Amino acid sequence: MSATTPPATLAALPLGDDALILSHRLGEWAGHAPVLEEEVALANIALDLLGQARALYAELADVLGSEDEIAYLREERAFLNCQLVEQPNGDFAHTLVRQLFFSTYQQPLYAQLATSLPLAAKAVREVAYHRDHAEQWTLRLGDGTEESHARTQRAVDALWRYTGELFEPVEGLDVRWADLEEEWDAGIREVFGQAGLAVPDSPRHGAWSAGAGRQGVHTEPFGRMLAEMQHLHRSHPGATW
């Protein structure tokens, strides 16, 4: 990237990467969702996130190239998404808890950015649906059968360690990070209280690797996912459809 590129423009990259990677993960549910209605719901959320990624990448066209080049031709260390969104889907409860954690962060983030980031004003309305969808399913699963409760609690315990990174400041974003974390924490605790889920004892901050996703340091499953996502484009460079 150019040294003269404004920080606000560079900030579009990690946000775009968050949206792209989570969109791909949700897209992996195609043909595998537990009920037809969820097949459609998860696909719609994935498409919303893909649209967000495209809009954010468009702001970087002069710096990094086309949307396709940004998505398909970068190496693993060049992606700046948080580690949370790259985690494998696991079972349905795992996917919904991951979505709950992320959309509860993304909605107030975009609300704060609504006047400074062109995408945010529209995206915050989309993310409100994503969050509501995740909350309703977390309540159903957490307060459901013994099995659904156990699976949801396991998902919470497994994913909790990746949430601290969400509140590490991103250069170029005018965000009140402490306020964002406080709002996230209150929202998550309210849902957990209604669902009968326990907040893990382990700390969120310091539980992820130094540098983490925002610095291009990713977890093992990310490399396999990226290879799958980029395979077609890299196999047929310059192809049109």
CORFENWO-V153023 format. One record per residue. N is the residue number from 1. RES is the residue in one letter. PSI is psi as a letter, one per 20 degrees, with the letter a starting at -180 (* if undefined). OMEGA is omega as a letter, one per 40 degrees, with the letter a starting at -180 (none if undefined). NEAR is the number of other C-alpha atoms within 10 Angstrom. Layout:
BEGIN
n=<N;N>
res=<RES;RES>
psi=<PSI;PSI>
omega=<OMEGA;OMEGA>
near=<NEAR;NEAR>
END
This chain:
BEGIN
n=<1;2;3;4;5;6;7;8;9;10;11;12;13;14;15;16;17;18;19;20;21;22;23;24;25;26;27;28;29;30;31;32;33;34;35;36;37;38;39;40;41;42;43;44;45;46;47;48;49;50;51;52;53;54;55;56;57;58;59;60;61;62;63;64;65;66;67;68;69;70;71;72;73;74;75;76;77;78;79;80;81;82;83;84;85;86;87;88;89;90;91;92;93;94;95;96;97;98;99;100;101;102;103;104;105;106;107;108;109;110;111;112;113;114;115;116;117;118;119;120;121;122;123;124;125;126;127;128;129;130;131;132;133;134;135;136;137;138;139;140;141;142;143;144;145;146;147;148;149;150;151;152;153;154;155;156;157;158;159;160;161;162;163;164;165;166;167;168;169;170;171;172;173;174;175;176;177;178;179;180;181;182;183;184;185;186;187;188;189;190;191;192;193;194;195;196;197;198;199;200;201;202;203;204;205;206;207;208;209;210;211;212;213;214;215;216;217;218;219;220;221;222;223;224;225;226;227;228;229;230;231;232;233;234;235;236;237;238;239;240;241>
res=<M;S;A;T;T;P;P;A;T;L;A;A;L;P;L;G;D;D;A;L;I;L;S;H;R;L;G;E;W;A;G;H;A;P;V;L;E;E;E;V;A;L;A;N;I;A;L;D;L;L;G;Q;A;R;A;L;Y;A;E;L;A;D;V;L;G;S;E;D;E;I;A;Y;L;R;E;E;R;A;F;L;N;C;Q;L;V;E;Q;P;N;G;D;F;A;H;T;L;V;R;Q;L;F;F;S;T;Y;Q;Q;P;L;Y;A;Q;L;A;T;S;L;P;L;A;A;K;A;V;R;E;V;A;Y;H;R;D;H;A;E;Q;W;T;L;R;L;G;D;G;T;E;E;S;H;A;R;T;Q;R;A;V;D;A;L;W;R;Y;T;G;E;L;F;E;P;V;E;G;L;D;V;R;W;A;D;L;E;E;E;W;D;A;G;I;R;E;V;F;G;Q;A;G;L;A;V;P;D;S;P;R;H;G;A;W;S;A;G;A;G;R;Q;G;V;H;T;E;P;F;G;R;M;L;A;E;M;Q;H;L;H;R;S;H;P;G;A;T;W>
psi=<q;q;i;i;p;q;h;h;g;h;i;h;g;h;g;g;g;g;g;g;g;h;g;g;g;h;h;i;i;p;j;i;q;h;q;h;h;h;g;g;g;h;g;g;g;g;h;g;h;g;h;g;g;g;h;g;h;h;i;j;h;i;g;i;a;r;g;g;g;g;h;i;j;q;r;g;i;i;p;k;q;q;h;g;i;i;q;q;h;b;a;h;g;g;g;h;g;g;h;g;g;g;h;h;g;h;g;h;g;h;g;h;j;h;i;i;o;h;h;g;h;g;h;h;h;g;h;h;g;g;g;g;g;h;g;h;h;h;g;g;g;h;k;c;r;h;g;h;g;g;h;g;h;h;g;g;h;h;i;h;i;i;h;h;h;h;j;p;p;p;p;i;p;n;p;n;h;g;g;g;g;g;g;g;g;g;g;g;h;g;g;g;g;h;i;k;q;p;p;q;h;q;q;g;p;i;i;q;q;p;g;a;h;i;j;j;o;r;r;g;h;g;g;g;g;g;g;g;h;i;g;g;g;h;h;m;p;j;q;q;*>
omega=<a;i;a;i;a;i;a;i;i;a;i;a;i;i;i;i;i;a;a;a;i;i;i;i;i;i;i;i;a;a;a;a;a;i;a;a;i;i;a;a;a;i;i;i;i;i;i;a;i;i;i;a;a;a;i;i;i;i;a;a;a;a;a;a;a;i;a;i;i;a;a;a;i;i;a;a;i;i;a;i;i;a;a;a;a;a;a;a;a;i;a;i;a;i;a;i;i;i;i;a;a;a;i;i;a;a;i;i;a;i;i;a;a;a;a;a;a;a;a;a;i;a;a;i;i;a;i;i;i;a;a;i;a;i;a;i;i;i;a;a;a;a;a;a;i;a;a;i;a;i;a;i;i;i;i;a;a;a;a;a;a;a;a;a;a;a;i;a;i;a;i;i;i;a;i;a;i;i;i;i;i;i;i;a;i;a;a;a;i;i;i;i;i;a;a;i;a;i;a;i;a;a;i;a;i;a;i;a;a;a;i;a;a;i;i;i;a;i;a;a;a;a;i;i;a;i;i;a;a;a;a;a;a;i;a;a;i;a;i;a;none>
near=<9;9;6;6;12;11;13;16;17;21;19;22;24;23;20;25;28;26;25;25;28;26;25;20;20;25;18;16;18;13;10;12;18;11;9;10;9;14;17;13;15;23;19;16;21;24;18;18;26;21;18;24;25;20;16;26;29;19;20;21;13;12;15;16;15;16;18;13;13;22;22;17;15;14;14;15;13;17;23;21;26;28;25;25;28;26;23;17;18;10;13;19;24;22;21;26;25;26;23;25;25;24;24;25;23;25;23;20;23;21;17;20;18;16;11;13;18;13;18;22;16;13;19;21;13;17;23;15;14;25;20;14;18;22;24;15;18;28;19;16;24;26;17;16;11;10;11;17;21;16;18;27;24;15;20;23;16;15;19;21;20;23;23;17;21;24;20;14;14;18;13;13;19;14;18;12;17;12;13;19;20;11;14;23;14;12;16;16;14;11;17;20;13;13;22;16;21;13;14;14;8;11;12;17;15;12;14;16;14;9;11;17;26;24;15;18;20;23;14;10;11;18;15;10;16;19;14;10;16;16;11;12;16;13;9;9;9;7;9;6;2>
END
